[in-house]
Amino acid sequence: MEDENMTNRIPWDQYFMAQSLLISTRSTCTRLAVGATIVRNKRVISGGYNGSVSGDVHCSDAGCKIVDGHCVRTVHAEANAILQCAKFGAPTEGADIYVSYFPCLQCTKMIIQAGIENLYYLHDYNNSEYAKELLDHAEINMIKVEMPDDFFQKVSVDFTK
């Protein structure tokens, strides 16, 4: 007999996507806040948000540094999450990544090279057809996560206790 409380919990994909959304609130990018969470065996091994290189000024403080329509000051959330795994020795082979926005072409390449098996994303964002082609060729599943419209209203947390 299944515990009734167990059936009221949110699904894993929404749980990890919610973490990516929370991580995105640390973004210092003034153009688009993105969060990424890397998960292996239902355990978070890394998180990243888009922002400047460690120790450099942030776009939110100094403005974007735009070259050919892209901010070159920003390290993308997916890259930051993958690099954090490299820095601290957490293997990404066979892991899943949850990102708030579909990754750009360069982040897609990093995801493939990192051996990530599943890409979960919440929002479409200038989805590159070549990125999708590469992900298909690498047999990486692309799963669009659906979050209930009232998801964050349902999260009842009393911080006054």
DSSP file with accessible surface (Angstrom, degrees, kcal/mol):
  #  RESIDUE AA STRUCTURE BP1 BP2  ACC     N-H-->O    O-->H-N    N-H-->O    O-->H-N    TCO  KAPPA ALPHA  PHI   PSI    X-CA   Y-CA   Z-CA
    1    1 A M              0   0  240      0, 0.0     2,-0.2     0, 0.0     3,-0.0   0.000 360.0 360.0 360.0 125.8    0.0    0.0    0.0
    2    2 A E        -     0   0  139      1,-0.1     2,-0.2     2,-0.0     5,-0.0  -0.530 360.0-109.1 -77.9 137.2    1.5    3.3   -1.1
    3    3 A D    >>  -     0   0   89     -2,-0.2     3,-1.0     1,-0.2     4,-0.9  -0.458  21.4-137.7 -63.9 128.7    1.8    6.1    1.5
    4    4 A E  H >> S+     0   0  149      1,-0.3     3,-0.7    -2,-0.2     4,-0.6   0.872 102.8  57.7 -60.1 -35.8   -0.8    8.8    0.7
    5    5 A N  H >4 S+     0   0  111      1,-0.2     3,-0.7     2,-0.2    -1,-0.3   0.820  98.1  61.9 -64.6 -28.8    1.7   11.5    1.4
    6    6 A M  H X4 S+     0   0   86     -3,-1.0     3,-0.9     1,-0.2    -1,-0.2   0.834  99.2  54.5 -67.1 -31.7    4.1   10.1   -1.2
    7    7 A T  H << S+     0   0   78     -4,-0.9    -1,-0.2    -3,-0.7    -2,-0.2   0.659 100.2  61.3 -78.8 -13.9    1.5   10.7   -4.0
    8    8 A N  T << S+     0   0  117     -3,-0.7    -1,-0.2    -4,-0.6    -2,-0.2   0.463  82.3 103.8 -89.3  -3.0    1.2   14.4   -3.1
    9    9 A R  S <  S-     0   0  153     -3,-0.9     3,-0.1    -4,-0.3    -3,-0.0  -0.485  79.6-104.9 -79.0 152.7    4.8   15.1   -3.8
   10   10 A I        -     0   0   73     -2,-0.1    -1,-0.1     1,-0.1    -2,-0.1  -0.388  43.9 -94.4 -72.8 153.8    5.9   16.9   -7.0
   11   11 A P     >  -     0   0   66      0, 0.0     4,-2.4     0, 0.0     3,-0.3  -0.261  34.3-110.3 -65.3 155.4    7.4   14.9   -9.8
   12   12 A W  H  > S+     0   0  111      1,-0.2     4,-2.7     2,-0.2     5,-0.3   0.878 116.2  56.0 -54.8 -42.7   11.2   14.7   -9.9
   13   13 A D  H  > S+     0   0   46      1,-0.2     4,-2.0     2,-0.2    -1,-0.2   0.915 111.3  43.5 -63.0 -37.8   11.4   16.8  -13.1
   14   14 A Q  H  > S+     0   0   30     -3,-0.3     4,-2.5     2,-0.2    -1,-0.2   0.888 111.8  55.1 -71.5 -36.7    9.5   19.7  -11.5
   15   15 A Y  H  X S+     0   0  107     -4,-2.4     4,-1.3     2,-0.2    -2,-0.2   0.950 113.7  39.1 -60.0 -49.2   11.5   19.3   -8.3
   16   16 A F  H  X S+     0   0    2     -4,-2.7     4,-1.8     1,-0.2    -1,-0.2   0.860 114.5  53.9 -74.0 -32.3   14.9   19.7  -10.1
   17   17 A M  H  X S+     0   0    0     -4,-2.0     4,-2.5    -5,-0.3    -1,-0.2   0.904 104.2  56.0 -67.2 -37.4   13.5   22.4  -12.4
   18   18 A A  H  X S+     0   0   17     -4,-2.5     4,-2.4     1,-0.2    -1,-0.2   0.891 105.5  52.4 -59.9 -36.6   12.4   24.4   -9.4
   19   19 A Q  H  X S+     0   0   50     -4,-1.3     4,-2.8     2,-0.2    -1,-0.2   0.908 107.7  51.0 -65.5 -39.8   16.0   24.2   -8.1
   20   20 A S  H  X S+     0   0    0     -4,-1.8     4,-2.1     1,-0.2    -2,-0.2   0.902 109.9  50.0 -63.6 -39.4   17.2   25.6  -11.5
   21   21 A L  H  X S+     0   0   32     -4,-2.5     4,-0.6     2,-0.2    -2,-0.2   0.910 111.2  48.5 -65.4 -41.0   14.7   28.4  -11.2
   22   22 A L  H >< S+     0   0  124     -4,-2.4     3,-1.3     1,-0.2     4,-0.2   0.938 110.6  51.1 -63.3 -44.5   15.9   29.2   -7.7
   23   23 A I  H >< S+     0   0   40     -4,-2.8     3,-2.3     1,-0.3     4,-0.2   0.885 100.1  64.8 -59.7 -36.8   19.5   29.2   -8.8
   24   24 A S  H >< S+     0   0   16     -4,-2.1     3,-1.7     1,-0.3    -1,-0.3   0.749  85.4  72.9 -61.6 -20.6   18.6   31.6  -11.7
   25   25 A T  T << S+     0   0  108     -3,-1.3    -1,-0.3    -4,-0.6    -2,-0.2   0.645  90.1  59.9 -70.5 -11.0   17.8   34.2   -9.1
   26   26 A R  T <  S+     0   0  159     -3,-2.3    -1,-0.3    -4,-0.2    -2,-0.2   0.514  79.9 123.1 -88.2  -7.1   21.6   34.6   -8.4
   27   27 A S    <   -     0   0   23     -3,-1.7    24,-0.2    -4,-0.2     6,-0.1  -0.211  47.0-164.8 -57.3 142.0   22.2   35.5  -12.1
   28   28 A T        +     0   0   20     22,-1.4    32,-1.0     4,-0.1     2,-0.4   0.253  54.0 115.4-108.7   8.8   23.9   38.9  -12.7
   29   29 A C        -     0   0   20     21,-0.7    21,-0.1    30,-0.2    -2,-0.0  -0.648  51.5-160.9 -78.5 131.4   22.9   39.0  -16.3
   30   30 A T  S    S+     0   0   91     -2,-0.4    -1,-0.1     1,-0.1     3,-0.1   0.530  86.3  55.1 -90.5  -5.7   20.6   41.9  -17.1
   31   31 A R  S    S-     0   0  121      1,-0.3     2,-0.3    40,-0.0    -1,-0.1   0.834 124.4  -9.6 -94.8 -40.0   19.4   40.3  -20.4
   32   32 A L        -     0   0   35      2,-0.1     2,-0.6    18,-0.0    -1,-0.3  -0.843  59.3-138.9-163.5 122.1   18.1   36.8  -19.2
   33   33 A A        +     0   0   42     -2,-0.3     2,-0.4    -3,-0.1    -9,-0.1  -0.767  30.3 179.8 -87.2 122.9   18.5   35.0  -15.9
   34   34 A V        -     0   0   13     -2,-0.6    16,-1.4   -10,-0.1     2,-0.3  -0.963  10.9-168.3-126.9 141.7   19.2   31.3  -16.4
   35   35 A G  E     -A   49   0A   0     -2,-0.4    65,-2.0    14,-0.2     2,-0.4  -0.942   1.3-167.9-126.9 150.1   19.8   28.5  -13.9
   36   36 A A  E     -AB  48  99A   0     12,-2.6    12,-2.5    -2,-0.3     2,-0.4  -0.998   3.5-169.2-138.2 141.3   21.1   25.0  -14.4
   37   37 A T  E     -AB  47  98A   0     61,-2.3    61,-2.7    -2,-0.4     2,-0.5  -0.999  10.1-152.9-130.8 128.5   21.1   22.0  -12.1
   38   38 A I  E     -AB  46  97A   0      8,-2.7     7,-3.0    -2,-0.4     8,-1.4  -0.901  18.2-173.5-104.2 132.1   23.1   18.8  -12.9
   39   39 A V  E     -AB  44  96A   0     57,-2.9    57,-3.3    -2,-0.5     2,-0.4  -0.968  13.0-177.0-129.7 135.1   21.7   15.6  -11.3
   40   40 A R  E >  S-A   43   0A  65      3,-2.7     3,-1.1    -2,-0.4    55,-0.1  -0.994  77.8  -7.6-132.9 129.5   23.0   12.1  -11.1
   41   41 A N  T 3  S-     0   0  139     -2,-0.4    -1,-0.1    53,-0.3     3,-0.1   0.901 129.4 -56.4  54.0  44.3   21.0    9.2   -9.6
   42   42 A K  T 3  S+     0   0   92      1,-0.2     2,-0.4    -3,-0.0    -1,-0.3   0.724 116.5 113.7  62.7  23.4   18.3   11.7   -8.3
   43   43 A R  E <  S-A   40   0A 166     -3,-1.1    -3,-2.7     0, 0.0     2,-0.3  -0.991  70.5-121.2-126.1 132.8   21.0   13.7   -6.4
   44   44 A V  E     +A   39   0A  64     -2,-0.4    -5,-0.3    -5,-0.2     3,-0.1  -0.542  32.9 170.6 -70.4 126.2   22.1   17.2   -7.3
   45   45 A I  E     +     0   0A  44     -7,-3.0     2,-0.3     1,-0.4    -6,-0.2   0.556  62.8   1.5-110.5 -14.6   25.8   17.3   -8.0
   46   46 A S  E     -A   38   0A   6     -8,-1.4    -8,-2.7     2,-0.0    -1,-0.4  -0.981  51.8-164.8-167.0 156.0   26.1   20.9   -9.3
   47   47 A G  E     +A   37   0A  22     -2,-0.3     2,-0.3   -10,-0.2   -10,-0.2  -0.985  12.4 177.3-144.2 151.6   24.3   24.1  -10.0
   48   48 A G  E     -A   36   0A   5    -12,-2.5   -12,-2.6    -2,-0.3     2,-0.3  -0.994  11.0-165.1-152.7 154.0   25.1   27.2  -12.0
   49   49 A Y  E     -A   35   0A  70     -2,-0.3     2,-0.4   -14,-0.2   -14,-0.2  -0.906  38.1 -92.7-132.8 163.8   23.7   30.5  -13.1
   50   50 A N        +     0   0   10    -16,-1.4   -22,-1.4    -2,-0.3   -21,-0.7  -0.640  68.2 113.9 -83.8 132.3   24.8   32.9  -15.8
   51   51 A G  E     -E   75   0B   2     24,-1.7    24,-3.4    -2,-0.4     3,-0.1  -0.968  61.6 -52.7-175.5-178.1   27.1   35.6  -14.7
   52   52 A S  E     -E   74   0B  13     -2,-0.3    22,-0.2    22,-0.2     3,-0.1  -0.172  65.4 -81.5 -72.0 163.9   30.6   37.0  -14.9
   53   53 A V    >   -     0   0   86     20,-0.6     3,-2.7     4,-0.2    -1,-0.2  -0.352  67.8 -80.1 -60.3 142.0   33.9   35.2  -14.5
   54   54 A S  T 3  S+     0   0  117      1,-0.3    -1,-0.2    -3,-0.1     3,-0.1  -0.184 118.6  13.8 -49.0 128.8   34.8   34.8  -10.8
   55   55 A G  T 3  S+     0   0   90      1,-0.3    -1,-0.3    -3,-0.1     2,-0.1   0.273 103.5 110.1  88.6 -11.1   36.3   38.1   -9.5
   56   56 A D  S <  S-     0   0   77     -3,-2.7    -1,-0.3     1,-0.1    -4,-0.1  -0.453  78.8 -86.6 -91.1 168.1   35.3   40.2  -12.5
   57   57 A V        -     0   0   72     -2,-0.1     2,-0.3    -3,-0.1    -4,-0.2  -0.373  45.7-120.2 -70.3 154.0   32.7   42.9  -12.6
   58   58 A H    >>  -     0   0   64      1,-0.1     4,-3.3    -6,-0.1     3,-1.3  -0.703   9.6-126.0 -97.7 150.5   29.1   41.9  -13.1
   59   59 A C  H 3> S+     0   0    2     -2,-0.3     4,-2.2     1,-0.3   -30,-0.2   0.856 112.8  60.8 -58.9 -36.6   26.8   43.0  -16.0
   60   60 A S  H 34 S+     0   0   65    -32,-1.0    -1,-0.3     1,-0.2   -31,-0.1   0.742 116.7  31.9 -65.0 -20.7   24.3   44.1  -13.3
   61   61 A D  H <4 S+     0   0  126     -3,-1.3    -2,-0.2     2,-0.1    -1,-0.2   0.801 136.1  20.5-100.6 -40.2   26.9   46.5  -12.0
   62   62 A A  H  < S-     0   0   58     -4,-3.3    -3,-0.2     1,-0.2    -2,-0.2   0.424 106.3-110.9-114.4  -2.4   28.9   47.6  -15.1
   63   63 A G     <  -     0   0   31     -4,-2.2    -1,-0.2    -5,-0.4    -2,-0.1  -0.056  46.3 -55.1  89.5 163.2   26.6   46.8  -18.0
   64   64 A C        -     0   0   41     -5,-0.1     2,-0.7    -4,-0.1     7,-0.0  -0.409  37.8-138.3 -75.9 152.5   26.9   44.2  -20.6
   65   65 A K        -     0   0  114     -2,-0.1     7,-2.9     2,-0.1     8,-0.4  -0.872  30.5-164.1-111.1  91.8   29.9   43.8  -22.9
   66   66 A I  E     +F   71   0C  83     -2,-0.7     2,-0.4     5,-0.2     5,-0.2  -0.685  18.3 170.1 -90.4 127.1   28.3   43.2  -26.2
   67   67 A V  E >  S-F   70   0C  72      3,-3.0     3,-1.9    -2,-0.4    -2,-0.1  -0.992  76.8 -13.5-132.6 123.4   30.2   41.8  -29.2
   68   68 A D  T 3  S-     0   0  150     -2,-0.4     3,-0.1     1,-0.3    -1,-0.1   0.871 130.4 -52.3  52.5  40.5   28.3   40.7  -32.3
   69   69 A G  T 3  S+     0   0   46      1,-0.2     2,-0.4     0, 0.0    -1,-0.3   0.501 120.4  99.9  81.2   2.0   25.0   40.8  -30.4
   70   70 A H  E <  S-F   67   0C 132     -3,-1.9    -3,-3.0    -5,-0.0     2,-0.7  -0.948  75.3-119.6-122.9 145.4   26.3   38.6  -27.5
   71   71 A C  E     -F   66   0C  19     -2,-0.4     3,-0.4    -5,-0.2    -5,-0.2  -0.716  22.9-171.5 -81.4 117.4   27.5   39.5  -24.1
   72   72 A V  S    S+     0   0   85     -7,-2.9    -1,-0.2    -2,-0.7    -6,-0.1   0.542  77.6  69.5 -88.0  -5.7   31.0   38.2  -23.8
   73   73 A R  S    S+     0   0   30     -8,-0.4   -20,-0.6   -21,-0.1     2,-0.3   0.786  85.4  86.6 -78.2 -25.6   31.2   39.0  -20.1
   74   74 A T  E     -E   52   0B  19     -3,-0.4     2,-0.5    -9,-0.2   -22,-0.2  -0.567  60.8-155.7 -89.3 134.3   28.8   36.2  -19.2
   75   75 A V  E     -E   51   0B  32    -24,-3.4   -24,-1.7    -2,-0.3   -26,-0.0  -0.911  36.3-116.5 -96.5 128.2   29.6   32.6  -18.5
   76   76 A H     >  -     0   0   76     -2,-0.5     4,-2.7   -26,-0.2     5,-0.2  -0.264  15.3-116.4 -69.8 155.5   26.4   30.6  -19.2
   77   77 A A  H  > S+     0   0    1      1,-0.2     4,-2.4     2,-0.2   -41,-0.2   0.889 114.5  50.7 -57.3 -45.2   24.6   28.7  -16.5
   78   78 A E  H  > S+     0   0    8      1,-0.2     4,-2.4     2,-0.2    -1,-0.2   0.921 111.9  47.8 -62.7 -42.6   25.1   25.3  -18.1
   79   79 A A  H  > S+     0   0    7      1,-0.2     4,-3.1     2,-0.2     5,-0.2   0.918 110.9  51.2 -63.7 -44.1   28.8   26.0  -18.5
   80   80 A N  H  X S+     0   0   50     -4,-2.7     4,-2.1     1,-0.2    -2,-0.2   0.912 111.2  48.1 -60.5 -41.0   29.1   27.1  -14.9
   81   81 A A  H  X S+     0   0    0     -4,-2.4     4,-1.6     2,-0.2    -2,-0.2   0.930 114.8  44.9 -66.3 -43.6   27.4   24.0  -13.7
   82   82 A I  H  X S+     0   0   23     -4,-2.4     4,-2.0     1,-0.2    -2,-0.2   0.926 113.7  50.0 -66.5 -42.5   29.6   21.7  -15.8
   83   83 A L  H  X S+     0   0   98     -4,-3.1     4,-2.9     1,-0.2    -1,-0.2   0.858 105.7  56.6 -66.3 -33.4   32.8   23.6  -14.8
   84   84 A Q  H  X S+     0   0   78     -4,-2.1     4,-2.1    -5,-0.2    -1,-0.2   0.910 106.4  50.6 -63.3 -40.1   31.8   23.3  -11.1
   85   85 A C  H  X>S+     0   0    3     -4,-1.6     5,-2.5     2,-0.2     4,-0.8   0.926 112.0  47.4 -61.9 -43.3   31.7   19.5  -11.6
   86   86 A A  H ><5S+     0   0   74     -4,-2.0     3,-0.7     1,-0.2    -2,-0.2   0.927 111.5  51.0 -63.1 -43.4   35.2   19.7  -13.2
   87   87 A K  H 3<5S+     0   0  157     -4,-2.9    -1,-0.2     1,-0.2    -2,-0.2   0.875 119.9  33.9 -63.0 -38.6   36.6   21.9  -10.4
   88   88 A F  H 3<5S-     0   0  143     -4,-2.1    -1,-0.2    -5,-0.2    -2,-0.2   0.320 112.6-110.9-105.6   8.0   35.3   19.7   -7.6
   89   89 A G  T <<5 +     0   0   63     -4,-0.8    -3,-0.2    -3,-0.7    -4,-0.1   0.810  61.3 150.6  73.5  34.0   35.7   16.3   -9.3
   90   90 A A      < -     0   0   27     -5,-2.5    -1,-0.2    -6,-0.2    -2,-0.1  -0.872  44.1-129.0-100.0 115.6   32.1   15.3   -9.8
   91   91 A P        -     0   0   80      0, 0.0    24,-0.0     0, 0.0    23,-0.0  -0.362  18.0-167.9 -65.2 139.9   31.6   13.1  -12.9
   92   92 A T    >   +     0   0   21     22,-0.2     3,-2.4     3,-0.1   -53,-0.1   0.474  44.5 125.4-104.4  -6.8   28.9   14.2  -15.3
   93   93 A E  T 3  S+     0   0  139      1,-0.3    23,-0.2    23,-0.1    22,-0.2  -0.337  86.4   5.3 -57.3 123.3   28.8   11.0  -17.4
   94   94 A G  T 3  S+     0   0   25     21,-2.8    -1,-0.3     1,-0.2   -53,-0.3   0.522 102.4 133.6  81.0   6.5   25.3    9.7  -17.4
   95   95 A A    <   -     0   0    1     -3,-2.4    22,-3.0    19,-0.2    23,-1.1  -0.268  50.9-127.1 -83.5 171.9   23.9   12.7  -15.6
   96   96 A D  E     -Bc  39 118A  23    -57,-3.3   -57,-2.9    21,-0.2     2,-0.4  -0.882  15.1-150.7-113.0 151.5   20.8   14.9  -16.3
   97   97 A I  E     -Bc  38 119A   0     21,-2.6    23,-3.2    -2,-0.3     2,-0.5  -0.985   3.2-161.5-125.9 135.9   20.8   18.6  -16.7
   98   98 A Y  E     +Bc  37 120A   3    -61,-2.7   -61,-2.3    -2,-0.4     2,-0.4  -0.981  16.3 177.6-114.7 120.0   17.8   20.9  -15.9
   99   99 A V  E     -Bc  36 121A   0     21,-2.8    23,-1.2    -2,-0.5   -63,-0.2  -0.958  34.5-137.9-126.8 145.5   18.0   24.3  -17.4
  100  100 A S  E    S+     0   0A   1    -65,-2.0    23,-1.7    -2,-0.4     2,-0.3   0.789  93.9  30.2 -71.5 -25.0   15.4   27.1  -17.3
  101  101 A Y  E    S- c   0 123A  57    -66,-0.3    23,-0.2    21,-0.2    -1,-0.1  -0.980  99.2 -92.2-133.4 146.7   16.0   27.9  -21.0
  102  102 A F        -     0   0    4     21,-2.5    -2,-0.1    -2,-0.3    19,-0.0  -0.284  57.9-105.9 -54.4 134.2   16.9   25.7  -23.9
  103  103 A P        -     0   0    2      0, 0.0    25,-0.4     0, 0.0    -1,-0.1  -0.254  26.7-114.7 -70.5 152.5   20.7   25.9  -24.2
  104  104 A C     >  -     0   0   49     23,-0.1     4,-2.4    -3,-0.1     5,-0.2  -0.179  39.9 -93.9 -70.9 174.4   22.6   27.8  -26.9
  105  105 A L  H  > S+     0   0   46      1,-0.2     4,-2.2     2,-0.2     5,-0.2   0.918 124.5  49.3 -60.9 -44.5   24.8   25.9  -29.4
  106  106 A Q  H  > S+     0   0  109      1,-0.2     4,-1.9     2,-0.2    -1,-0.2   0.917 112.9  46.6 -65.7 -41.2   28.0   26.3  -27.4
  107  107 A C  H  > S+     0   0    1      2,-0.2     4,-2.6     1,-0.2    -1,-0.2   0.882 108.5  57.1 -67.6 -35.1   26.4   25.0  -24.2
  108  108 A T  H  X S+     0   0    0     -4,-2.4     4,-2.3     1,-0.2    -2,-0.2   0.927 105.9  50.2 -58.8 -44.0   24.8   22.2  -26.2
  109  109 A K  H  X S+     0   0   81     -4,-2.2     4,-2.7     1,-0.2    -1,-0.2   0.906 110.8  49.1 -61.7 -41.2   28.3   21.1  -27.2
  110  110 A M  H  X S+     0   0   69     -4,-1.9     4,-2.1     2,-0.2    -1,-0.2   0.897 108.7  53.1 -65.2 -40.5   29.5   21.2  -23.6
  111  111 A I  H  <>S+     0   0    0     -4,-2.6     5,-1.8     2,-0.2     4,-0.4   0.925 112.1  45.5 -59.8 -44.3   26.5   19.1  -22.5
  112  112 A I  H ><5S+     0   0   39     -4,-2.3     3,-1.7     1,-0.2    -2,-0.2   0.953 113.4  48.4 -64.5 -48.5   27.3   16.5  -25.1
  113  113 A Q  H 3<5S+     0   0  167     -4,-2.7    -1,-0.2     1,-0.3    -2,-0.2   0.803 105.5  59.8 -64.4 -27.6   31.0   16.5  -24.3
  114  114 A A  T 3<5S-     0   0   13     -4,-2.1    -1,-0.3    -5,-0.2   -19,-0.2   0.560 113.2-118.3 -78.0  -8.3   30.3   16.1  -20.6
  115  115 A G  T < 5 +     0   0   14     -3,-1.7   -21,-2.8    -4,-0.4   -20,-0.2   0.701  52.6 165.7  80.2  19.8   28.4   12.9  -21.2
  116  116 A I      < -     0   0    3     -5,-1.8    -1,-0.2   -23,-0.2   -20,-0.2  -0.483  21.8-163.8 -71.5 138.3   25.1   14.2  -20.0
  117  117 A E        +     0   0  105    -22,-3.0    24,-1.7     1,-0.2     2,-0.4   0.774  65.7  36.0 -96.0 -32.7   22.2   11.9  -21.1
  118  118 A N  E     -cd  96 141A  25    -23,-1.1   -21,-2.6    22,-0.2     2,-0.6  -0.991  58.2-159.7-132.3 133.3   19.0   13.9  -20.6
  119  119 A L  E     -cd  97 142A   0     22,-3.4    24,-3.2    -2,-0.4     2,-0.5  -0.951  11.1-172.8-111.4 114.4   18.4   17.6  -21.1
  120  120 A Y  E     +cd  98 143A  39    -23,-3.2   -21,-2.8    -2,-0.6     2,-0.3  -0.926  11.1 174.4-104.8 131.4   15.3   19.0  -19.3
  121  121 A Y  E     -cd  99 144A  29     22,-2.3    24,-3.0    -2,-0.5   -21,-0.2  -0.964  26.8-160.0-137.8 155.6   14.4   22.5  -20.1
  122  122 A L  E    S+     0   0A  20    -23,-1.2     2,-0.4    -2,-0.3   -21,-0.2   0.863  74.9  30.6 -99.2 -49.5   11.5   24.8  -19.2
  123  123 A H  E    S-c  101   0A  81    -23,-1.7   -21,-2.5   -24,-0.2    -1,-0.3  -0.891  72.3-124.6-118.2 144.6   11.4   27.6  -21.8
  124  124 A D        +     0   0   78     -2,-0.4     2,-0.2   -23,-0.2   -24,-0.0  -0.575  31.3 177.6 -75.7 146.7   12.3   27.7  -25.5
  125  125 A Y        -     0   0   97     -2,-0.2     3,-0.2   -22,-0.1   -24,-0.0  -0.728  66.5 -41.4-156.7 101.3   14.8   30.4  -26.3
  126  126 A N  S    S-     0   0  134     -2,-0.2     2,-0.1     1,-0.2    -2,-0.0   0.876  76.8-154.3  46.4  44.6   16.2   30.9  -29.8
  127  127 A N        -     0   0   33      1,-0.1     2,-0.4   -23,-0.1    -1,-0.2  -0.304   7.0-134.0 -55.7 119.8   16.5   27.1  -30.1
  128  128 A S     >  -     0   0   33    -25,-0.4     4,-2.2    -3,-0.2     5,-0.2  -0.626   3.1-148.0 -77.5 128.2   19.2   26.3  -32.6
  129  129 A E  H  > S+     0   0  132     -2,-0.4     4,-2.3     1,-0.2    -1,-0.2   0.875 102.2  52.9 -62.8 -35.8   18.2   23.7  -35.1
  130  130 A Y  H  > S+     0   0  115      2,-0.2     4,-2.8     1,-0.2    -1,-0.2   0.901 105.9  53.1 -67.8 -37.7   21.9   22.6  -35.3
  131  131 A A  H  > S+     0   0    0      2,-0.2     4,-2.5     1,-0.2    -2,-0.2   0.939 110.7  47.1 -60.7 -45.0   21.9   22.2  -31.5
  132  132 A K  H  X S+     0   0   56     -4,-2.2     4,-2.6     1,-0.2    -2,-0.2   0.903 111.1  51.9 -63.5 -38.9   18.8   20.0  -31.7
  133  133 A E  H  X S+     0   0  126     -4,-2.3     4,-2.7     2,-0.2    -2,-0.2   0.920 110.5  48.0 -62.6 -44.1   20.5   18.0  -34.5
  134  134 A L  H  X S+     0   0   37     -4,-2.8     4,-2.3     2,-0.2    -2,-0.2   0.913 111.7  49.6 -62.9 -43.7   23.6   17.5  -32.4
  135  135 A L  H  <>S+     0   0    0     -4,-2.5     5,-2.8     2,-0.2     4,-0.3   0.917 111.9  48.8 -63.4 -41.5   21.6   16.4  -29.4
  136  136 A D  H ><5S+     0   0  105     -4,-2.6     3,-1.5     1,-0.2    -2,-0.2   0.939 111.3  49.4 -61.1 -46.9   19.6   14.0  -31.5
  137  137 A H  H 3<5S+     0   0  166     -4,-2.7    -2,-0.2     1,-0.3    -1,-0.2   0.870 111.5  48.8 -61.8 -36.9   22.8   12.6  -33.0
  138  138 A A  T 3<5S-     0   0   42     -4,-2.3    -1,-0.3    -5,-0.2    -2,-0.2   0.455 113.1-122.6 -81.5  -0.3   24.3   12.2  -29.5
  139  139 A E  T < 5 +     0   0  168     -3,-1.5     2,-0.6    -4,-0.3    -3,-0.2   0.858  56.6 155.7  58.1  39.8   21.1   10.4  -28.4
  140  140 A I      < -     0   0    9     -5,-2.8     2,-0.2    -6,-0.1    -1,-0.2  -0.865  42.8-125.8 -96.0 125.1   20.4   12.9  -25.7
  141  141 A N  E     -d  118   0A  94    -24,-1.7   -22,-3.4    -2,-0.6     2,-0.6  -0.530  15.4-152.6 -72.2 133.9   16.8   13.2  -24.7
  142  142 A M  E     -d  119   0A  52     -2,-0.2     2,-0.5   -24,-0.2   -22,-0.2  -0.949  18.4-178.5-107.6 113.8   15.3   16.7  -24.9
  143  143 A I  E     -d  120   0A  53    -24,-3.2   -22,-2.3    -2,-0.6     2,-0.6  -0.958  19.4-148.1-121.5 118.0   12.4   16.9  -22.4
  144  144 A K  E     -d  121   0A  83     -2,-0.5     2,-0.4   -24,-0.2   -22,-0.2  -0.756  21.0-141.5 -84.3 122.4   10.4   20.1  -22.0
  145  145 A V        -     0   0    2    -24,-3.0     2,-0.6    -2,-0.6   -25,-0.0  -0.671   5.6-147.4 -87.3 135.2    9.2   20.3  -18.4
  146  146 A E        -     0   0  134     -2,-0.4  -132,-0.1     0, 0.0   -24,-0.0  -0.916  12.4-167.5-102.7 122.2    5.7   21.6  -17.7
  147  147 A M        -     0   0   29     -2,-0.6     4,-0.0   -25,-0.1    -2,-0.0  -0.923  30.6-107.9-106.4 134.6    5.4   23.5  -14.5
  148  148 A P    >   -     0   0   47      0, 0.0     3,-2.1     0, 0.0     4,-0.3  -0.302  26.8-121.5 -58.3 142.5    1.8   24.2  -13.2
  149  149 A D  T 3  S+     0   0  170      1,-0.3     3,-0.3     2,-0.1     4,-0.1   0.852 114.4  42.7 -54.9 -34.4    1.0   27.9  -13.6
  150  150 A D  T >> S+     0   0   70      1,-0.2     4,-1.5     2,-0.1     3,-0.6   0.136  78.7 122.6 -99.5  21.8    0.4   28.2   -9.8
  151  151 A F  H X> S+     0   0   15     -3,-2.1     4,-0.6     1,-0.3     3,-0.6   0.907  76.2  42.5 -52.5 -51.0    3.4   26.1   -8.8
  152  152 A F  H 34 S+     0   0  115     -3,-0.3    -1,-0.3    -4,-0.3     3,-0.2   0.749 109.2  58.1 -76.7 -18.1    5.1   28.7   -6.7
  153  153 A Q  H <4 S+     0   0  145     -3,-0.6    -1,-0.3     1,-0.2    -2,-0.2   0.784 103.7  55.2 -74.6 -24.8    1.8   29.8   -5.0
  154  154 A K  H << S+     0   0  136     -4,-1.5     2,-1.1    -3,-0.6    -2,-0.2   0.655  84.4  92.8 -80.0 -17.2    1.5   26.1   -3.9
  155  155 A V     <  -     0   0   73     -4,-0.6     2,-0.8    -3,-0.2    -1,-0.1  -0.684  63.4-168.3 -80.3 102.7    4.9   26.2   -2.2
  156  156 A S        +     0   0  116     -2,-1.1     2,-0.4     2,-0.0    -3,-0.1  -0.841  16.1 161.7-100.9 110.1    3.9   27.1    1.3
  157  157 A V        -     0   0   85     -2,-0.8     2,-0.8     0, 0.0    -2,-0.0  -0.996  26.4-155.0-129.0 127.1    6.9   28.0    3.4
  158  158 A D    >   +     0   0   83     -2,-0.4     3,-0.8     1,-0.1    -2,-0.0  -0.889  12.0 179.6-103.4 104.6    6.6   30.0    6.6
  159  159 A F  T 3   +     0   0  180     -2,-0.8    -1,-0.1     1,-0.2     0, 0.0   0.441  69.4  78.5 -83.4  -1.1   10.0   31.7    7.2
  160  160 A T  T 3         0   0  124      0, 0.0    -1,-0.2     0, 0.0    -2,-0.0   0.602 360.0 360.0 -84.2  -9.2    8.8   33.4   10.4
  161  161 A K    <         0   0  210     -3,-0.8     0, 0.0     0, 0.0     0, 0.0  -0.542 360.0 360.0 -87.5 360.0    9.3   30.2   12.5
